[in-house]
Amino acid sequence: MPPTPSGVHARDLHYTIAGRVILNSLTLHVDRGESVAVTGPSGCGKSTLLSCLAGLTSPDRGTVTIDGQDVTALAPGRRAAVRLSTIGMVYQFGELLPELSPLENVALPALMAGAPASETYARAESLLDDLGVASVIGTDCGSLSGGERQRVAVARALIGKPRVILADEPTGALDGETSDNVADLLFALPASHGCALVVVTHNPAVAARADRVLAVRDGRLHPVHESNGAVNQR
Amino acid sequence: MTLPTDTTTVTASSPARSPLRTARGRGGRLRVALAVGHRAGKGSGGGLHRASLACAAFLALLTLWVSAAAHTVHAERDHRMTARNPVSVAQGDTGSAVARWWERPDTVGDRSVSVIFVRETRPGTPPPPGLDRWPERGEAFLSPSLVAAAPGTERRYGSFGGTIGQDGLADASELVAYVNPVQPGFFGQVLEPTSYVRGFGNPNQQLFFVSSHQFDRGVAELDLLILLMAALPCAALILVAVRSRADTRDRRLALLDALGAPTRVRALVLAGESWKAIATGVVTACAVVSALSLTSPTLPFTGYQVWSRDLRAALPDLPVLALEVLVCLVLLTVLAAIRRPRRTGTRPTRQRDRTPRWPHALFLLGLAVAAWGSEHRQVEGRFGFVAGAVVALIALPYSASHLARVLGRRLAERGGAKGDPVRIVAGRWLAARPATLARLSAALVVGLGLVTIGQVLTTQFTGPAAEARDRYQAYGAALVQVRSRDIPATAAGFTTALGPEKVLRYSPEPGISADEEPTVRLTGPCESLRALGQMTSCPATPKPAQDVFTQLTPMGANVLRDGDLVSAPIASVCTCQAPSGGDKALYGFLVLNSDGDSGLNRIKQAAYQHLIGPMTALPGQSWYLGSAAQAAQTRWLLDIALIGLAALAAAGALGAAGIFLEQARALGPLSAFRTDRRFYSGIAAWNLAIPLGIVGAAGALVAALLGGLLINLGKGGWMSLPLLLVGLVVVTLAGAVVALACGAVAARHAIAWRPQGD
């Protein structure tokens, strides 16, 4: 199937480190409105794949296209600009700046992109409200629970209206119920915000929410199943 | 999964590849723990910690060695002074004397010279230490510094026989001359019993002759100076260094603790992380000190030269001191971090620096007490000033941290309103961790205060010295007072050598009974007397000065009114023969000198050739010399403060950089969006450079205020506004440099940052 201009598309990715092949001719296409979960054992290359998709790591070979733009051909500064305008990222521990309020944490990427302050804060408040954490807007980030922190992190990922969301073990540090809540929230984003979602996870219950589940093995992606139970052929 | 860059991960992942699995026995485990610590210390952020430790070790060892070397130099100096000190014969036993030895003072520029008249009376007597032979009659041996002090000094005391060796000098800068007078009967006029000597090597401190070296204070005073101005700042640097990048280390220790590592193992890991950096600083200091010991370095500010032989005598102390610094710093590093963490998790949490408000009050109280002391003066006033100034300087950085917190909040609010992410981050960091600024200001503002106060103290001595110099340079150098023994018998030769028209003599006024106040008569040719004022006529017979002169020149007023150039009030003036008889202490010459320093040198040369133990003086000279000597001693403050200021600057800069870079790690996710140096430099500028500039300005004001209060205390002195401005610029530039460096490092970290969730 030919690559579509929107979403995230990786073709023939190769990545080797210290003589160890991490990615080997890996190909992935995720359209906007679609979600993909990437699973696999520790050290199989899931996070490396995510870093390549985000343009944080340059593959040895292959291309990554985000919303029609080949990020592998860009200089590091331009790749950062693409991330700022196109990609939202969610990390395992939320990775908020502890000195800033949740509202400031959410607003920060948009302000870095040059968005108007009043508009940005209004949108940040609205996102926090939508994600059920409006009550923590003025509190101290250090006092947030794990679930609250991840919701704030998701709001931060959404503030720039990204076309692609990349999440690296977003529920890895959360307990069962909180994990379910955050996972539900994330996998609802492609439908509600029209973005492509790639989630790296160990958790089969979280992965099962995705439209497609792929496993990294021998440096390549192998389909596990689609949400309807059929084997993924893409 | 990306490779781990965080030290926590390094440690956690190390055992799989480390020798832990193969370690056998206690020694093996010890080596493994040390190796794990060393490897962990090489992780991200370890560079700054290592640099801080190395810097602290370097300055700590340097300070200790300076103290040890000062003791050794002092001891060596005392040893040489004892060796050259004459041993007088017993009272009345002049027959057993082997030599004559008589010391008289002289001057070169603003420094005193010891002129030792010596003569061997028994052949075969060993010469004084530092001389390879006794000087011949009319010959002089001079210290190298005296030869170099001014042109013409070589021939001032007679023919130049050579220089005095190091064994005969207290230190390199000493101005000493051993002179065998040309007159055969010279020592017949020397009546002091102590001039009959039976050898050298007298430990009696009372008999030490006036030494012209530049630090005559006890070594205990030097120790106190080193403690206050170098050791305390070094202690501050050590405290900063052992806790630099502590967050990373604390997390690692928390992880080890969670894994069940006993205290011993955690201590060894800490030691393994720190010992090489500390050893690097120690070895570097040893190399620098050893290299210095091979030379005879001249100290800045004082110009004091320390002989290589004295420094080499202190080298045996160096290994012990080096080992002490190494062990103590490793121990301190371990003790500062080994406590069991209160937090149970390894996840980073927000740290708060709570700054209480009481330092504000303490700072104001200190200023108030200093102001009271400055106004009150007296002993309690001076004590109050010193106590108040110390309290204000100590409290100032804490007040600065409160100011920084307020400043940070305002900055973040302003940034938020303007939508400026740089100011939001910088402001929130500043508000959350004002200690960053407190440390920088502690280092730099306290340094400014010390320099200002030191400058005022120094100029309290140099100020009067400059005034005295002005006084004798204005007209005093044109008139030289010369006194000596047995002037009636020796005056003719001296007067002829210089020219009678240039010489005035004063002698005891005849006919004064022992009950009356002594007075003198001034005699000389008309040409000489005219230099003192306009005369009605040339008095051939003694007349009161007011009858002779209608109007006095400044020189005449100095001689006839001020009276400090003659030994008693002048009762009469005449061109007649000078009287003889009366008190020999009242005799003297006033020599007119129109040739400046070269003329002065000629006068001294003639005096040493024709007179018995001459002493020359210029108007205001004794006061000037005393002030200059004191000023020279206070310059030692600056020499010692140099180490302290370096330690404070390093403590401030390294401490602030450490905290900034620790914070910058939290920017990781944002670095996915911005990797340009400008963004991070902007944060560093708002977080460090600009607040530091503001605090620096406030600190300069406080320093100026304290300096003004010290001047008001009554001893005068002055402080230089340009110097304060330079200090402020240095503070601001230091902040800018630290900000630029931190911005560059943060940007580099940003580019290298990768998510580590897996």
Interface residues (C-beta under 8 A of the other chain):
Chain A: I17 S42 G43 G45 K46 S47 T48 L50 S51 A54 L56 T57 P76 G77 A80 R83 L84 I87 M89 Y91 Q92 F93 E95 L97 P98 E99 L100 E104 L108 P109 L111 M112 A113 A115 P116 A117 T120 Y121 D140 C141 G142 D168 E169 G172 V200
Chain B: M1 T2 L3 R347 P348 T349 R350 A412 G416 A417 K418 G419 D420 P421 I424 V425 R428 W429 A431 A432 R433 Q663 A666 L667 G668 P669 L670 A672 F673 R674 T675 D676 F679 I751 W753 R754 P755 Q756 G757 D758
